[in-house]
Amino acid sequence: MSHAPPLAELASSASAEDYQRVYQFVDRIRERIGTVVVGQDVVVERILIALFTGGHLLLQGVPGLAKTLLVSALSKTIDLKFSRIQFTIDLLPSDILGSEILDQRTHEFRIHQGPIFTNLLLADEINRAAPKVQGALLEAMQERKVTIGNSTFKLPAPFLVIATQNPIEQSGTFELPEAQLDRFMLCHRLHYPTPSEELQILQRNITLGIRREDQGAIARTEFDILEEQPVGTSEDLILAMQAVNQIHVSDVFLNHVVELVNRTRIHPHLEIGGSPRAGISLVKAARARALISGRDYVIPEDMYLLADDVLLHRIRLNYEALADGVTGKDVLNSILNDMGMTSGTI
């Protein structure tokens, strides 16, 4: 569905044509991803928010919810360099960052750059790698540069990490510490599809058929129907990023963000509250959501709907709350209700 142009006066540095081009870009991305992924509209929105703001995204859910398929579809939808790393317990930091290799002919070391030198990096099942490997990746995410030997290299622009992880209750996983989780702008929790969506998934799957390969055939999967031709260029992405930075944010909205984050720091059930980075992330995400929704200004609904993804992975319950069976979601909902921000007021 196409978006209408912004109702408020457009910023002088972006024309109405620029905004319309961005809206069409968003619609094309959603349409392309929709050809291979059923439902998950909210997840697609969160991916676009991360893409348009330069933030990193963590997708959490049980295996089989199309996390990898989503990111693979995005990589083919936009003309960006894409790399994928499957995290395992035996992975080394050099497998991600790169290393110095001795050239046997010249007896000199040369630099081999790892898969992190890309625009869009899929870190699949990040919580299956050892903490040392997780730290190496997350440090590069924060500083956007990598040191190999005595040389330091800047990572390409844009550089976006979309990491996936299984719930920490799953065996063979290493929970990410709070300091490292804070580097993810958003953490979105995927849920099982509805019965109607799952029926559509099954209907699509039984029509995939097989493909011939060598002397035999292989059953096709959703990955086989991903179209290679991108629907947008890097220039479209730059326009979208510029437009996000022109979305109007009122002083009232900023004060609400400050109040929300501060309440997480003084809540009796929380040992750790949101950092200043949480407030910055919430404002950035709200601006991107406003743009994706066809507005050039943020509204309270943006903050309410994004609060879970921005704040839940940044707060930690204290011992008393855990003993009483309180969840982070309960605490955050309580704070939003106390601020008068409920689904019935937006």
N, C-alpha and C positions, 0 to 999 in steps of 0.2 A: 504494500500500500504506500503510495507516494505521500510525502509530507508537504504541507503548505509552507510557503516562505514565512520567515519570522514576522510577527505582527509589530514588534517594536522597531524603532529606527535602527537600521543596520550601521555598524561601525564603519567609519570612513575608509578604513584600510581593506575592507572586504565588500565586494559588490553583491547585489542580489543574485547575479549570475553565479558568483562563487558559492554562495549558500545553496543555491539550487543544485549546483554540481555536486556538492557534498551530500545533499539529501539523496540524489540519484545514486551516488557511490554507495551509500549505506543500504539503499534498497537492493542494489545489485548484489552486494555481499550477502544479505539475508536470503535473497532468492537462490543464489548459488548454493549456499550451505544447506538450505532447505531441501535441495534435491537429493542429498545423501543422509541428512540427519533429521529425524522426525521430532517435532516439538523442540524443547530446549531453547525457546525464544529468549528466556532470561539469560541463559549462559552465553548466547551469541551477543546479547547486549553488553554483558560484562567483558567479553573479549574485545569488542569494539571500544569500550571505555578505556581498557588498558592500552590498546593500540593507539588511540587518539591522544592519550596523555603521556605516553612513554613510560607507564608504570608496569610492574610485573604482576602476573596473575597466578594464583595457586588454585587448582581445581581438585576438590576432594570428593571421593565417592568410591563405592565398591567397584570391583572390576566388571566390565561389560556395559558401562553406561555411555560409551561412545566418546570418552574424553580424548583419546588419541585421534579418533576419526574427525572430531571437531577441529582440532588444531591442524591436522593434515589438510582438511578442506580449506581452512583459512589460508594456509601457505600457498595453495594453488589458486586461490581467489585473487590475491594481490601479488603484484610483481616484486616479490621480496626473496632474498636468499634464505633458504630454510635448512636447518640441521636438526637431527633428532638424536638424543642420547638415551639409551635404555640403562637406567641405573641398576646396578647389582652390587652385591656385597664385596666383590673383588675389584671393583672399579678404583682406579688411581686418579689423583688430581691431574697428572700429566695426560691422562686419557681425555680430559675435558679441555684443559688450557693449552696443551702442546708441550714440546720439550726440545732440548738441544740434541742434535744427532751428529755423531762423528762421521764425517765424510772420509771413507777409507782411501780415496784417491788423493785428496788434498791434505789429509790429516788435520782438517779444521772443522770446527763445530758450525753447523748451520741450524737455523730455526725451523722447526716443523710446527705450524700453527694448528691448534686443535679445533674441534667442531664448534667451539664457542664463538669463533670469528664468523658470525653470521648476523642476519637481521632478525630472524625469528627462530628462537631455540625452543624446542620441545624437550623438557627434562622429564622423561617418563618415569613414574614411580620413584620420585626423588627420595622418599623416605626408606628406600631399600638400600641406599648407599651408606657407607660409614660416615660418621660426623666430619672427619677430615676432608672428605670429598665434598660433602654438602657445604662446608665452610669455604672451600676454594671457589665453588660456583657462586655462592652468595656474596662473597667479597667482590668478585668481578661484576656482579649485578649492581652493587652499590657504587663502586668507583668507575665502572665502565672502562676499565683498562686491565691489562694482564701483564705480569712480569714473568718472563721466561729467561732464565740465566741472569745476565746482566742487562738485558734489554727490556724496555717497557713499551707495550703496544696499545694503542687506543682501539677499542672495539668499534665496529661499523655503526653508522647511524642510519636509520633507527636501530636500536637493539632492544628486543623484547624477549623476556623469558616467560613462557607459560609452562608451569610445572604441574604435574599430576601426582597425587598420592592416594594410597588406600588408607582407610581409617586405621588409626594406630593400634586398634585391637587385633588387626590382622598379624599373623605370624611373620617373623623375619623383617620387621620394620624398625626404623630408628626415628623417634619423634624429633621434629625440628625444634630447637630451643626458641624461646620467646624473642631473643635478640635477632635471630635469623628470620623468624616469621614476620617481624616488623618490617623487613625489607620488601615484603610483598604488599603491593598497594591494595589488592583485593584477594580474599580467599572465599571462593564460592563453593558451596556444598551441593552436589548434584543428588537428585532423588530419582527413584524408580519412575518410569513413565506411567501415565494413566492407562487403564485398560484399553481405551480407544486408540491411544498412541501406540501401545504395544501391538495391537491388532494391525495397525498400519505398517509397523516395522516388519511383522511377519509376512504381510501381503507383499511388501516390496521385496523381501528376501527371497521368496519362492519364485520370483520372476527373474532372478539374476542369471540363472543358467550356468553354463560352463564356458571355458575358453580353451582352445587347443594350444598345446605347448609341446614342442619337440615331437615325440612319438605318442604322446598321451594327451590328457586333458585335466584341467584343474577347475574345481568349483569356484565361481566368481564370488567376490565379497564386495561390500560397500566401497572398499578402497579402490576397486577396479573401475568403478564408474565415476571417479573424480575427474572432472574435466581439467585439462592441462592449461587451457587458455585463460589467463587472468581477466578479471572484469574491471580492474583498476590499476593505475600506475603509481609510482612513487610520488608523482606530482599531485595526484588525487589525495594521497595520504598527507602530504605537506599542507595542502589546502585545508583538510579536516583539522589538523593539529593547530593551524593558525586560527581557524574559526573557533575552536574550543577556548583559546586564550582571549577571545573577544566577547565571550558570554558574560553578561552582567551578573555580578554578585553583590547583593545589597549588604549594608552594614548590619541590618537585622538578621540576615541569614548567617553572617560571620559570627555574630554574637551567640546565635543558637548553636553553632558548631563548637564554639569555645565552651559554652555551658555544658553541652553533651559530653565532650571529652573530659572536662573537669569533674563532672559527676561520677565518671568511672574511676577517678583517682581517690575519691573520698567515700565511695560506697562501702558500707560495712561488710559486704560479702566478697569484696575484691582485694586481693593482695597486690596485684599490679593492674594499673589502669592504662588508658591510652596515652601514647607518647605524642609530642608535638607533630610527629610525622603522621599520626592518625588524623589530626585536624586538616593538615595539608592534603592528605589523600582524599578525605571526604569532600573537600571543596573542589579539587580537581575532578573527581569522579562525578560530582553533581553537575559540573559545567559540561562534561562530555555527555552525560545522560540528557541534559537539556537540549544539546545540539541534536543528538540522535532522535529526540522526541519532537524536533521541529520548533524549538524555542530558542531565543537568544537571551534568556534569563533563567535563573534557577528558581525553584519553588520548594516549599517545605516537603512536598512529596519526594523530591530527589533525595533529601537527607534521610527521610524515614525509610525509604526502600533500599538505600545503600548502607544503612547503619550496620546491618548484620555482616555484610561482606567486608566492610572496612574495619570494624571494631572487634568482632568476636575472636579473631585469631590473635588479637593484641592484648587481651585481658586474661587474668588468671584468678581463679577462685581461691579463697583462703581455705584453711583446713575445716573451719566450722561450717562453711557453706557446702563443702564436699560431703561432710558427715551428715548434713541435713538433706542431701539429695538435690540441692539447688544446682541449676545449670547456668552457663553463661548467657544463654538465650533468655532465661527467666529474668536475670538481672538487667539485661539490656532492655527488655520489654518494660520492666518496671520503671527504668529511668525515662524511657520515651513517654510512658503514660504519665509520669509525674510532670513532664514538660508539656503535657497537653498534646503530644504528637502521637495520635493513634490513627488506624486506618479509617476511622469514622470522621476524622477531622481534616482529611486531605482530599 
